[in-house]
Amino acid sequence: MSQDNSQAKKTGLTGDFLKWIAIITMTIDHVAASVMYHALSNDFIIHPEYKSLYIIMRLIGRIAFPIYIFLITEGCRYTRNIWKYLARLSVFALISEIPFDMANNDSFFFPKDQNVFFTLALSVAAIAIMKEVDKKTEKPALRWVSYILLTVAASVAAFFLRTDYSFVGVLAICAAWLFRKNRIVAMLVTCSILLISSPSELFAFIAIWPIALYNGTKGSKLKYFFYFYYPAHLLIFGLIVVFLL
C-alpha cells in the first residue's frame, strides 16, 4: 500500500465512527418518536409548542438508516459467513421485538409493526442468495433476473410482515448492494429510494457525506455493543412509555 493511501486511511472515518453517527442520530429520532410522542401527543397530534422540536429531531433521525444500509452492505461484502451474519440479524430481530412494541406502540405485543432488524434480515437473505447466484452462473442476464426476483420477494415479505421501512427499506438495501462498487452512486440511489416512504427522507442524503469519508477500516472491536444497543435503548424507552406515561 502506498504512503498516500495509508495516510488517507488514517484521516478518514472508521466503521465504528459511522456507527456512532448512526446510533446518535437514531437515538435522537427515537426519543422523539417514542418518549416525546407518547408524552406530548393528544389524538395523534403533537402539542404545537413542541412540534418544531419534534420535527427537527425526526429529521435528524433520517441520517441514521442510510448509514446502517451502507454498513450492512459492507458486512455482506466482507463477512466470512453471510449465513451466520443473517442468523445474527434474525436473532436480534426477535430480541428487539418486544422492546420495539413497547417503545412505539405502548404494548408488549403488536403484530402490525415489526422492528427494523426484520427488514435488515430479509434484505441480507436476498443478498446471500444473490451471492450464491454469482457463484453458479456468469451470465449477466440470468444474474439480473435473479437479483430482481429476489429483491421483489424480500420486498413483498417486508410489506406483508409490516417491518419498519417496509418494502422501501428492502429496495434501498438491495440497491445499495447492487451498486456497491461505487459507494456514492449506491447511496444516491439508496436515498432516492427512501424518498418513496416520505419527503422527510431528503435529510437522508446528509448521510452521504460521512459515508464518502469512510476509510475502509472497522475501528475498535465493539461489534456486539452496536447490536445490543438497539434493543437496549428501545427497552429503556419502552419501560418509560408503558409504565410512566
C-alpha positions as CSV (number, residue, x, y, z in Angstrom):
1,M,0.0,0.0,0.0
2,S,1.4,3.4,-0.9
3,Q,2.1,6.0,1.7
4,D,-0.6,8.3,0.3
5,N,-3.2,5.5,0.6
6,S,-2.1,4.8,4.2
7,Q,-2.4,8.4,5.1
8,A,-5.9,8.6,3.5
9,K,-7.0,5.7,5.7
10,K,-5.7,7.4,8.8
11,T,-7.5,10.6,8.0
12,G,-10.8,9.1,7.0
13,L,-13.7,7.8,9.2
14,T,-13.7,4.3,10.6
15,G,-16.7,2.0,10.5
16,D,-17.1,2.5,14.3
17,F,-17.3,6.3,13.8
18,L,-20.0,5.8,11.2
19,K,-21.9,3.5,13.7
20,W,-21.7,6.2,16.4
21,I,-23.2,8.8,14.0
22,A,-25.9,6.3,13.2
23,I,-26.6,5.5,16.9
24,I,-26.7,9.1,18.0
25,T,-29.0,10.3,15.2
26,M,-31.2,7.2,15.6
27,T,-31.5,7.8,19.4
28,I,-32.5,11.4,18.8
29,D,-35.1,10.2,16.4
30,H,-36.4,7.5,18.8
31,V,-36.6,9.9,21.7
32,A,-39.0,12.0,19.6
33,A,-40.9,9.1,18.0
34,S,-41.3,7.2,21.3
35,V,-41.0,9.1,24.6
36,M,-41.8,12.6,23.3
37,Y,-44.6,11.4,21.1
38,H,-46.4,9.4,23.9
39,A,-45.7,12.1,26.5
40,L,-46.9,15.1,24.5
41,S,-49.3,13.9,21.9
42,N,-53.1,14.1,22.0
43,D,-55.2,12.3,19.5
44,F,-52.1,11.7,17.3
45,I,-51.3,15.4,17.2
46,I,-48.1,16.7,18.9
47,H,-48.7,19.8,21.1
48,P,-47.9,22.9,19.0
49,E,-45.3,24.3,21.4
50,Y,-43.2,21.2,21.0
51,K,-44.0,20.4,17.3
52,S,-40.9,22.2,15.9
53,L,-38.6,20.4,18.2
54,Y,-40.3,17.1,17.4
55,I,-39.9,17.6,13.7
56,I,-36.3,18.6,13.9
57,M,-35.5,15.5,16.0
58,R,-37.3,13.3,13.5
59,L,-35.4,14.9,10.6
60,I,-32.1,14.4,12.3
61,G,-33.0,10.7,12.6
62,R,-33.3,10.4,8.8
63,I,-29.5,10.3,8.7
64,A,-29.2,7.0,10.6
65,F,-30.8,4.5,8.2
66,P,-28.6,5.2,5.1
67,I,-25.5,4.7,7.3
68,Y,-26.9,1.4,8.6
69,I,-27.6,0.4,5.0
70,F,-24.1,1.1,3.9
71,L,-22.6,-0.8,6.9
72,I,-24.9,-3.7,6.1
73,T,-23.7,-3.9,2.6
74,E,-20.1,-3.7,3.8
75,G,-20.9,-6.5,6.2
76,C,-22.3,-8.6,3.4
77,R,-19.1,-8.0,1.3
78,Y,-16.6,-8.9,4.0
79,T,-18.2,-11.3,6.4
80,R,-16.6,-14.8,6.4
81,N,-20.0,-16.4,6.5
82,I,-23.0,-14.4,5.3
83,W,-25.4,-17.1,6.6
84,K,-24.1,-16.6,10.2
85,Y,-24.4,-12.9,9.6
86,L,-28.1,-13.5,8.6
87,A,-28.7,-15.7,11.6
88,R,-27.3,-13.0,13.9
89,L,-29.6,-10.3,12.4
90,S,-32.5,-12.7,12.8
91,V,-31.8,-13.4,16.4
92,F,-31.6,-9.7,17.2
93,A,-34.8,-9.2,15.3
94,L,-36.5,-11.5,17.8
95,I,-34.7,-10.0,20.8
96,S,-35.7,-6.5,19.7
97,E,-39.4,-7.1,19.0
98,I,-40.9,-6.7,22.5
99,P,-38.8,-3.6,23.3
100,F,-39.8,-2.2,19.9
101,D,-43.5,-2.8,20.5
102,M,-43.2,-1.2,24.0
103,A,-41.4,1.9,22.8
104,N,-43.5,2.5,19.7
105,N,-46.9,1.0,20.4
106,D,-47.2,1.1,24.2
107,S,-47.8,-2.7,24.1
108,F,-45.8,-5.9,24.8
109,F,-47.2,-7.4,21.6
110,F,-48.2,-5.5,18.4
111,P,-48.2,-7.8,15.4
112,K,-48.9,-5.0,12.9
113,D,-45.5,-3.4,13.3
114,Q,-42.1,-5.2,13.3
115,N,-38.7,-3.8,14.1
116,V,-36.0,-2.8,11.5
117,F,-33.9,-5.9,12.2
118,F,-36.5,-7.9,10.3
119,T,-36.0,-5.5,7.3
120,L,-32.3,-6.0,7.5
121,A,-32.6,-9.8,7.8
122,L,-34.9,-10.1,4.8
123,S,-32.5,-7.9,2.8
124,V,-29.4,-9.9,3.8
125,A,-31.3,-13.1,3.0
126,A,-31.8,-11.8,-0.6
127,I,-28.2,-10.7,-0.8
128,A,-26.9,-14.0,0.4
129,I,-28.8,-15.8,-2.3
130,M,-27.6,-13.2,-4.9
131,K,-24.0,-14.1,-3.8
132,E,-24.8,-17.8,-4.4
133,V,-26.2,-17.0,-7.8
134,D,-23.0,-15.2,-8.7
135,K,-21.1,-18.4,-7.9
136,K,-23.3,-20.5,-10.0
137,T,-23.6,-18.5,-13.2
138,E,-21.6,-15.9,-15.2
139,K,-24.5,-15.0,-17.4
140,P,-25.4,-11.3,-16.7
141,A,-29.0,-11.6,-17.9
142,L,-29.6,-14.6,-15.6
143,R,-28.0,-12.9,-12.7
144,W,-30.0,-9.7,-13.1
145,V,-33.3,-11.6,-13.4
146,S,-32.4,-13.4,-10.2
147,Y,-31.4,-10.1,-8.5
148,I,-34.8,-8.6,-9.4
149,L,-36.8,-11.6,-8.4
150,L,-35.0,-11.9,-5.0
151,T,-35.4,-8.2,-4.3
152,V,-39.1,-8.3,-5.1
153,A,-39.6,-11.4,-3.0
154,A,-37.9,-9.9,0.0
155,S,-39.8,-6.6,-0.5
156,V,-43.1,-8.4,-0.6
157,A,-42.2,-10.3,2.6
158,A,-41.3,-7.0,4.3
159,F,-44.6,-5.4,3.2
160,F,-46.8,-8.2,4.5
161,L,-44.8,-8.6,7.7
162,R,-45.2,-4.8,8.2
163,T,-41.5,-4.3,9.0
164,D,-40.0,-0.9,9.8
165,Y,-39.4,0.9,6.5
166,S,-41.4,-2.0,4.8
167,F,-40.6,-2.8,1.2
168,V,-38.8,0.6,0.7
169,G,-36.2,-0.5,3.2
170,V,-35.5,-3.7,1.4
171,L,-35.4,-2.0,-2.0
172,A,-32.9,0.5,-0.6
173,I,-30.6,-2.1,0.9
174,C,-30.7,-4.3,-2.2
175,A,-30.0,-1.3,-4.4
176,A,-27.0,-0.3,-2.2
177,W,-25.7,-3.9,-2.7
178,L,-26.1,-3.9,-6.4
179,F,-24.4,-0.5,-6.8
180,R,-21.8,-1.2,-4.1
181,K,-18.8,-0.8,-6.4
182,N,-19.3,3.0,-6.2
183,R,-20.4,4.0,-2.7
184,I,-21.5,7.5,-3.7
185,V,-23.7,6.2,-6.6
186,A,-25.0,3.5,-4.3
187,M,-26.0,5.9,-1.6
188,L,-27.6,8.4,-4.0
189,V,-29.7,5.6,-5.4
190,T,-30.5,4.3,-1.9
191,C,-31.5,7.7,-0.5
192,S,-33.6,8.4,-3.6
193,I,-35.5,5.1,-3.0
194,L,-36.1,6.1,0.6
195,L,-37.9,9.2,-0.6
196,I,-40.7,6.8,-1.6
197,S,-41.6,6.4,2.1
198,S,-41.6,10.1,3.0
199,P,-40.4,13.5,1.7
200,S,-38.6,13.9,5.0
201,E,-36.1,11.4,3.7
202,L,-34.4,14.2,1.8
203,F,-32.4,14.6,5.0
204,A,-31.1,11.1,4.5
205,F,-28.8,12.5,1.8
206,I,-26.8,14.1,4.5
207,A,-25.5,10.7,5.4
208,I,-23.6,10.5,2.1
209,W,-21.1,13.0,3.4
210,P,-19.7,10.8,6.3
211,I,-20.0,7.7,4.1
212,A,-17.9,9.3,1.5
213,L,-15.2,9.9,4.2
214,Y,-15.2,6.2,5.2
215,N,-11.7,4.8,5.1
216,G,-12.5,1.1,4.9
217,T,-11.3,0.3,8.5
218,K,-13.5,-1.2,11.2
219,G,-12.1,0.7,14.2
220,S,-12.4,-0.8,17.7
221,K,-13.9,-4.2,18.4
222,L,-17.3,-3.2,19.6
223,K,-19.4,-5.3,17.3
224,Y,-21.9,-6.7,19.8
225,F,-22.3,-3.4,21.6
226,F,-23.8,-1.9,18.5
227,Y,-26.1,-5.0,18.1
228,F,-27.3,-4.8,21.7
229,Y,-27.7,-1.1,21.7
230,Y,-30.8,-1.2,19.5
231,P,-33.0,-3.4,21.8
232,A,-31.4,-2.0,24.9
233,H,-32.3,1.6,24.2
234,L,-35.8,0.7,22.9
235,L,-36.3,-1.3,26.2
236,I,-35.5,1.8,28.2
237,F,-37.8,4.0,26.2
238,G,-40.4,1.2,26.2
239,L,-40.4,1.0,30.0
240,I,-40.9,4.8,30.2
241,V,-43.7,4.7,27.7
242,V,-45.5,1.7,29.3
243,F,-45.1,2.4,33.0
244,L,-44.5,6.1,33.3
245,L,-46.5,7.8,30.6
